[in-house]
Amino acid sequence: MEPSRPTVILRPQPQSAARIFTPQARATLEERYEVVDLEHDDDPARLDEALPRAFAVIGQPDLDRDRLSRAERLRAICNVEGNFFPNVDYQACHEFGVHVLGCGPAYAQAVAEHALGLALDVARGISREDRAFRRGEETYVAAGNADAVLLRGSDIGLLGFGNLGRALHRLLHPFDATIRVYDPWLPESYLREHGVVPAALEEVLRRSRFLFVLATVTADSEHLLGGPQLDLLAPGTRLVLVSRAAVVDYDDLLPRVARGEILAAVDVWPEEPVPAGHPARGIDGLVFSGHRAGGIPAAFEQIGQMVLDDLDLIARGLPPVRMQVAARELVGRYRNRPVT
């Protein structure tokens, strides 16, 4: 017997359905769709059984061309982790009219606010002085401000102007800063319309007092910042990394921070958790953050609402507007790893 509502397969790993769907949102999902809940069932046969009648998949299980060819009613794959992985045949999805959607925009505001906080920290030594206080070595008044700088009126560089860059730019607007952006995927006119200065990578690196690394990792951007690029940074530059660890060569970055050439605040790491004996743990000019910039309850709950909104639009024959569409020209270039 055919279900009276469209069928949605729920396999959200590594997310949990309870994290991204509030009780109210989950009730709405169940009301609108026939939900095949495979969250705790990784049997490939169960997925294969449900695919031919599925309108959408929430999650990104392995979907090769053969599986997709049998999913004749499939119209959407909603990735709720945050990265487009190579376990889906994107070309087949485009051929078969399947929207592949990502939840990246849900994290943008949370990451932007965290990045701003990290920048203020490395500008004023907030966590450094807190550590000194706990050791009984604190300083007072001007004695602890020899290397303090203002964010206001400074030269700021953004590497990347996607979801994260645009969200951060809105937060930086009140600081009356000069904001230069390097993003080879965007035309200069687009950047100017957003009130930023388009610039080459070398210019951004040379002229930035604060450098925010916001780029996703692709075959082109992996280790975008290695030794030669980091050597372009002026002494005392504050580097804030909140996007993907692979964009920066840590073997080149960390020694420069340890020598006091630059300061850095880092939220993403090549190996997580960071090993107990890692030399980064002893670097005083480094502000540590454990990949926590975007993963807050408000962002997770927004993912569930975005899924509901876009599935409703697609079911009514309209294009999705809340989630990020996997662009056919770009999706094959991503080199992101799952966040665990």
N, C-alpha and C positions, 0 to 999 in steps of 0.2 A: 504493500500500500504506500502510495506516494505521500510524503509529509505535506501538510497544509502550509508550512512556512519554509523559507529557504533554509538549507542545511549549512551550518557553520561547524567546521572542525576546530576544536580548541586543543592545541598542543603548544603552549607558550614558552617552553623551556628555552633558556635558563631562567626566564621570569616565572613567577607563580601567578595564577589567575587571581588569587586573593589579594596580591599586592597591587595589581593594576586595575582591578575592577572593585569599586566599592560595592557594598551589598545592594545599593540601589541600581548601580550600573549593571551588576550581574543579573539582577531581576529583569532589567530592560532587555539585556541580551537574550535571556531565556524566553521572554515574552515575544520578541520579534523573530527569533530564529529557532530552528530545531538544532540544538547544540549536541554534537558528538564529542563528549569530553574524554580526550585521550591524554590529559595532563600527566597521569600516572600510569599510562599504558604505552610503552615504547615498542610494542609488537608491530613490525612493519605490515603484517597482514591486516591488522585492524585499520591502519591508515589506507591501505589499498582498497579495502572493502568500502570505506566511506567516501573516497575521492570521486567516484563517478556521479554522485548526487550532490556534491559539495558546491555551494555558492561561494564560500570563502574559507580560508585557512587563517586562523589566528596563531601566529608563530611562524617559524621557518624551518620545517623539517626538510629532509632530502627530497627534492622534487626534480628529477631528471626529465628529459623529453618524453620518455616512455610513460612515466606516471602522468605527466601533464596531458599527454594525448588522450589518456583515458578519463581525464577530468573535464568532460565536455561542458559542464555547467559552471565551471570555476571562473569567477570574475575578479577575485582579489586574494592576494597573499599579504597579510599584515604582519610585518616583522615587528615584534614588541621588545626586542633586545637592544637595538640601537645601531647595529651594523648590518650591511648587506654582505652576506657570505657567499662563497662560490659553490654552495651546495644546491643552488637552484639554477636551472637552465633559463637564463634571462631572455635569450634570444627566442626560445620557444614561447615564453610568456608573452613577449611582444607580438609574436605571430598569432597566438591564440586569443589575443585580446584580454589578457589577464593583467590587472593592475598589481604591481609589486610595490608595496608601501612600507616606509620605515618610520619609526617613532622618534627620530633624532630631534625634531623641533620641540618635543616635550621637555627636553633637557636644557634647551638653550638658555632660558632665563636663569635657571639654577646655576648653571656653569658660569654664566656671565657675572652673577652676583658674587660667586666664590672667587672668580678671577680678580674682580675689583678688590675684594678683601685681601687677597694675597698680595696684590700690588701695593696696597696701603701698608701692609705689614713690612714688605721689603723696603718701602720708602722711609719708614719711621722706626724700624727695628722693634716692632711690638713684641713678637714672640721671642726674639733674642733677649730683650730686657726681662721678659718674664722668666726665661730660663736662668738668667743671671740672678734674679731675685730669689729663686728657689735654691740657688747655691749659696746665697748670702753674699753675692758680689754685685749687687745692683748699683746703678749710678742715678744721680738726681739732677734735675733741671738741665742746664746746657751740657753738662759733662757727658750725658748719654746721647747727644744729638750731633756729634761732629760730622757724621756721614748722612744725616737726615736730609731728605729732599722733598719738594712739593710735587704732587701730581698736577696741580693746577698750573696752567700755562706751559707745561712741559712738551717735549717732542715725544709722541707716542707712535709706535709701529705695531701694526696688526698683520700677522702672516695668516691670511685667510679671511674672507669676508662672507662666509656662508651663514648658517643659522647662528653660530656662536658669535661671529664677528659683528653681525647686525645687532644682536641683543646687547653685546658689550658696548657697542658704539652709543646706543641710547643712554646707557648709564654714565658714559664718559662725557657726554655733552656738557653738563654743568661745569666741568673743569677747565673750559676755555683752552683746550690743548690743541696743538697741531697734530692731526692724526693722519699718518701715511699708511697706505695699504698696499701690500703685495698680494695679488691674487691673479694668476695667469688664466684663470677660467672666466674672468669677468672683464667686459670692456671698460675702458677708462671713463666713458661717458656715464655708465651706470654708477661707478664709484663716485664721480663728481656729483651726481644727482643726490647721493646720500650724504654729501657734505664732507667727504674725506678726500685726501690727496692721493691719486694713484701714483705709484712709484715702483722702480725696479728693486729687486731684492737687495742689491748692494747698497742702494741709497737708504732703504729702510733700516738696514743693519747699522750703517755708519752714523745715522742721524737720530736714532732713538735713545732717549733716556730710559723709557719703559718699552719693553718688547713683549708683546703677547703672542704666543705661538698657539694658533687656533686651527691650523690646517689639518685636514684628514690625511691619512697615509695612503699614498698610491705608489705605483712603480716609479713615478717621477719625484715624489716628495720624500721618499724614504731616505733618512739621514740628510735631509735638506740643509740642516745646520750641522756641519762637521767642523773640523779644525780651521780650515781657511775662512769659512764664513764667520765663525765665532771670533776669529782674530780681528774682524772688522768692527766689533763692538767697542765703543769707547769705554775707558776705565769707569767703573761704577755703574754701568748699565744694569738695570733691573729686568731680569728675564722671568716671565711667568708662563709656565707650560701647563695647559689644561686640555689639550686635544688628544694626541696620540704619541706615545713614547717613541715610536719608530721614526718620527720626524727629526729627532735630535740624536746625535751620536753622544751617548753618555760618557764614553771613554774620553771624549774631547771636552765635554761640558764640565764634568765634576772637578777635574784638576784646576780648571780656571777659577771655579768658585772657591776651591780650597786655598788657592793662592791669593784670594781677595781681589782678583781682577774684575769680577762681576759678582752680583748677588742674584740668587735664583729662588723661585718658589715653584715647586714641582708637584703636580697631582697625579701624574701617570708614570709608570715605571716599566722597564723592559721585563722585569721579573717581579711578580706580585704573589704573595707578600715579598717585600724586600728581605733578602737573607739577613740573618742576625748579625753577621760579621761584616756587612757591606760597608765600605769606606765612607759612603754618603752619611752614615749615622754620626760621624764625627766632624762634619763640616759645619762650622758656625754660621757661615754666610748663606746657608741653605734653609729654606722653610719647607718642611715636609708636609705633604697631604697625601693620604692613602686612597687615591682614586675615589674621592667622595664628593667631587664638585657637583655632579649632576644627580646622583642617586638619592634624592630626598622624597618623602612621601607625596608631596604636592606634584612632583614630576611624574611619579609612577601612576598616580591617579589620573593625571591628565592623559596618559597613554590610553587608558581604558575609554575615556570619553572621546578621544580622537578616533579610536577604532569604531565606536558606535556611530559617530557622526559620518564618517566616510562610508561605512557599510550602508547606512541609510541612503546616502546620496547615490551610491552605485546601484543599489536596488531600485532606485527611481529613475535609472537611466541617466544620471548626472555624473560629472567627473568628481573625484575626491579633491578636497581642498585643505584638510587638516594635517594629513600625514605627508611625508616626503616621498615623492614619486621616484622610483629607480630609473633614472634617465638612461636610455639605451647607450648613449655615447660615453657615459661615465661609469656605469655600474661595474663593468669589467675591469676597471683600473684600480678599484679599492683593494687594499691589502690589510684590512682591519682584522684583528683577532677577537675572539669572543671574550667578553668581560665576565669573570667568574666571581 
